[in-house]
Amino acid sequence: MEKLKRISQEKFDSLKKDEKDLLLTYYKTYEKENKLSKSLNKSRKKIKKLKDKLNKVQIKKKEILKKIKSINKSLFTTSTVVCDKRWNSYICIFKNSESQKSLYLGNHKSIVKALAPFYSKEEFKDSQEFLKKELKKIISTVQDKLIKHNVNNEITFKKNKLKSIIELYTESGKWDYWSIED
């Protein structure tokens, strides 16, 4: 939109009151628009600078992560608990950049039997999702005591039975509840 040129004071005085008000409103709006436009341009420049800084930090982070991974690949061993529906059994898969190992945890009934004493009856559910979540929590807590890495960074097991995993978890003191059976 084109800017209206300012008129002389004489012409302004000769206008009707409504026209004067309209003209004054226009000038004020135009000035406000200019201020906001300048502010927006400044903000865009700031945002661009911040994006550049963020990009540099992210690049540096990736470089550092590569160095950390090359130092000790065993730091990045992940574990996943899955349920094999064909046999109604649970398996934990440990994986790092060099190897992948599976650990059979047991069938549904044996896991329910092993975990039930450590939960109140109200909170314990024998659904697959609940058991997978709890097994994942247990295994991630004792993972360092459960697996080891050889010279080639391949995963091997120190303990490979559900009973010994639960004993390690018991020793960690992370149980929320202890139930006493009659």
Helices and strands as residue ranges (DSSP letters): H 9-14, H 17-71, G 73-76, E 78-84, E 89-95, E 100-107, H 108-115, G 116-118, H 128-146, E 147-149, E 155-157, H 162-172
